[in-house]
Amino acid sequence: MSEEFIYFLWQFHYFRTTNLRTEEGESLRVIHPGYRNPDAGPDFTHARLFVGEVEWVGTVEAHVRAGDWLLHRHQHDRAYDNVILHIVWEKESLELKRSDGSVIPTLCLSERTDLTLLQRYQTLLAESGPLPCAAQIARVEPLRRTAMLDKALLQRLERKAAGVMALFQSTDLDWEETTYQLLAAAFGFQVNTEPFGQLSRQVPLKTLQKHRNTLLQLEAMLFGTAGLLNSEKPDAYEAELQREYRFLAAKYQIAAKRLPAYAWKWAKLRPANFPTLRLAQFAQLLTFQNSLFSVLIETDDSRVLLRHLQVTPSTYWQTHYRFGKTSDSVLATLGQKAAESLVINAVVPLLVAYSHHKDQPEYRERAIRLLEQLPAEDNRVTRVWQDLNISVRTAFDSQASIELYKNFCQPKKCLSCQIGVSLLREVR
């Protein structure tokens, strides 16, 4: 038994509501169960009910056992003095009081609940597969599934936008620097997200912009600060980068900010995703003469946006994946899928954050349009949904399905999911 299940019973009236009586013997009539409180304090706010002939308006607290009120020391917490009803699953012979000594009425739900409902919930929790509802989801109306996926996507966008706003605050409200750091982290493509992010914080955009007309100097500062100019017998290109880096590191006093080479991950990566090639591509992107931030937030067509991002690095990296090692088949230009990933993981959150900052919903709408224009990501999570005949066609769909899977299905928050609630509601 969990408190989440009790919340579900109370919120949707999934218990017998006729002839309700509190454990103290008074009649009870629920006018409104209240609204779920996501913050600290009692579980439901603005509830309305009659205890006896008296109407009460206030909060409701739920526990598995009546004694949890004492265990959590609510009897000493004035934040719980507005509780007008205590709902529990297991009743105990206890007189529960507020901090002022007044008695709180208690309602026990276990004797008023169809146990088939509990069994269905426990079946979902016991499911060991990737989705608790996998065997039953076909019974859920497509419209309800779509509504839940839409909700999951919006939750994902809001969470990512909050991260962008935190980054914006850390850059002293500089949108250009925020965009630079956001793109850098996205260029890590999950495996090297952390070192790419660290690198962007060590070398500010303002420093790099002074040299954006000289690609070699951009590369020198990035590769040098990344800790990747380490060859004892470098080829001509790396030797030139080392010389440039020594000069620029002294000029801008960034030598002490160099990352250790071991910060970068190489194992199990395809050569096209090696950090050296990604850094070279990132350096090329920074030679862009206009405001990268403005281009990213004002471009409404995903095809145009992808063309801006699909850069080709300097000549050396068209025949090398790593320093000193030539290759005949280097895929040097940033690929279509990689560019789409940058839009999904950097541009879209940037747009949503900027929309909130400026209170201009058109930027949020643009972010959603971009997701609708891009094809779905292909990964382990999206394939789970496709195996259940759930359509995942666009990036909108794939981002929604990833959010639902990671933050509802995996932690088994079925009672916070319209799909799970729909399956439980079949019992009435």
Protein Blocks (a to p, Z undefined) as FASTA:
>chain_A
ZZklmmmmmmnopacfehiacfkopacddfbgbjadfbgcdfbghiacdehjbccddddd
ddfblklmmmnommmmmklmmpcbdcdfbdcddddddfkopacddddfklmccfklmmmm
mmmmmpmbfblklmmmmmpcfklmmmmmmmmmmmmmmmmmmmmmmmmmmnoopaklmmmm
mmmmmmnnomlmmmmmmmmmmmcfklmmmmmmmmklmmmmmmmmnopambfbdcfklmmm
mmmmmmmmmmnopmlmpccfklpcfehpafklgfklmmmmmmmmmmpmbdfklmmmmpmb
fklmmmmmmccddfklmmcfbghiacfkbcfbacfklmmmmmmmmmmmmmmmmmmmnopa
klmmmmmmmmmmpccdddfklmmmmmnopacfbfmlmmmmmmmmmmmmmnopaklpfklm
mmmmmpZZ
